[in-house]
């Protein structure tokens, strides 16, 4: 498991849904640990009734495979096309490192 980050684009099918409705746990053993809002505000241990907004960043624990699946789901059609059109054996781009403090 690793700490991962995904951007929630405006065209995501999850924009406007609550974390509970998004049900990311159904993807695998994914745990949303924080959310970074567009203006840089952090929400740690977000509540299930938090409404997802465009341009939020989801910070979560997941395996590399779960992260790829999350990217496909969160980014919607554009990520599905990217997965479909990439050369065989080529991985999706991943952040090199992610560092953040749990102390505001």
C-alpha positions as CSV (number, residue, x, y, z in Angstrom):
1,X,0.0,0.0,0.0
2,X,1.1,3.5,-0.8
3,X,-0.1,7.1,-0.3
4,X,-1.5,8.3,-3.6
5,X,-3.1,11.5,-4.9
6,X,-5.7,12.0,-7.6
7,X,-7.1,15.1,-9.1
8,X,-10.9,15.2,-9.4
9,X,-11.6,16.9,-12.8
10,X,-14.8,18.9,-13.5
11,X,-16.1,16.2,-15.8
12,X,-15.7,13.4,-13.2
13,X,-18.8,11.4,-12.5
14,X,-18.1,11.8,-8.8
15,X,-18.4,15.6,-8.7
16,X,-21.4,16.5,-6.6
17,X,-21.5,13.1,-4.8
18,X,-20.7,12.5,-1.2
19,X,-17.8,10.3,-0.2
20,X,-20.3,7.8,1.0
21,X,-22.2,7.8,-2.3
22,X,-18.9,7.5,-4.2
23,X,-18.2,4.3,-2.3
24,X,-14.4,4.1,-3.1
25,X,-14.0,1.2,-0.7
26,X,-15.8,-0.9,-3.3
27,X,-12.8,-0.5,-5.6
28,X,-10.6,-2.4,-3.2
29,X,-8.9,-1.7,0.1
30,X,-8.9,2.1,-0.5
31,X,-8.8,4.5,2.4
32,X,-9.4,8.2,1.8
33,X,-7.2,9.9,4.4
34,X,-7.4,13.6,3.3
35,X,-8.7,15.9,0.6
36,X,-7.0,19.1,-0.6
37,X,-9.4,21.7,-1.9
38,X,-8.8,24.0,-4.8
39,X,-7.6,26.9,-2.6
40,X,-5.2,24.7,-0.7
41,X,-7.3,24.0,2.3
42,X,-6.9,20.5,3.7
43,X,-9.6,18.2,5.1
44,X,-8.1,15.4,7.1
45,X,-10.1,12.2,7.8
46,X,-13.1,13.5,5.7
47,X,-16.6,12.7,6.8
48,X,-18.8,10.4,4.7
49,X,-21.2,13.3,4.0
50,X,-18.5,15.5,2.4
51,X,-19.6,16.5,-1.1
52,X,-16.9,16.1,-3.7
53,X,-16.1,19.2,-5.8
54,X,-14.3,19.7,-9.0
55,X,-10.5,20.3,-8.7
56,X,-10.3,18.6,-5.3
57,X,-7.3,16.3,-4.8
58,X,-8.1,12.9,-3.1
59,X,-5.3,11.6,-0.9
60,X,-5.7,7.9,-0.2
61,X,-4.0,4.6,0.6
62,X,-4.0,2.0,-2.1
63,X,-2.0,-0.5,-4.1
64,X,-0.6,0.6,-7.5
65,X,-3.3,-1.5,-9.2
66,X,-6.1,0.1,-7.1
67,X,-4.7,3.6,-7.9
68,X,-4.9,2.9,-11.6
69,X,-8.5,1.7,-11.2
70,X,-9.3,4.8,-9.1
71,X,-7.8,7.0,-11.8
72,X,-10.0,5.4,-14.4
73,X,-13.1,5.8,-12.3
74,X,-12.4,9.3,-11.1
75,X,-11.4,10.8,-14.4
76,X,-14.2,9.1,-16.3
77,X,-14.1,8.7,-20.1
78,X,-10.8,10.5,-20.7
79,X,-8.9,8.0,-18.4
80,X,-10.6,5.0,-20.0
81,X,-9.5,6.2,-23.4
82,X,-6.0,6.7,-22.1
83,X,-5.9,3.2,-20.7
84,X,-7.3,1.7,-23.9
85,X,-4.9,3.6,-26.2
86,X,-1.6,3.2,-24.3
87,X,1.0,0.8,-25.7
88,X,1.1,-2.7,-24.2
89,X,3.2,-2.9,-21.0
90,X,3.3,0.9,-20.5
91,X,2.2,2.1,-17.1
92,X,0.1,5.2,-16.3
93,X,2.1,8.2,-15.1
94,X,2.4,8.4,-11.3
95,X,3.7,11.1,-9.1
96,X,7.3,10.6,-8.1
97,X,6.8,11.5,-4.5
98,X,4.0,12.9,-2.3
99,X,4.7,14.5,1.0
100,X,2.3,16.3,3.3
101,X,2.0,17.0,7.0
102,X,-0.9,15.7,9.1
103,X,-0.4,18.7,11.4
104,X,-2.2,21.8,10.1
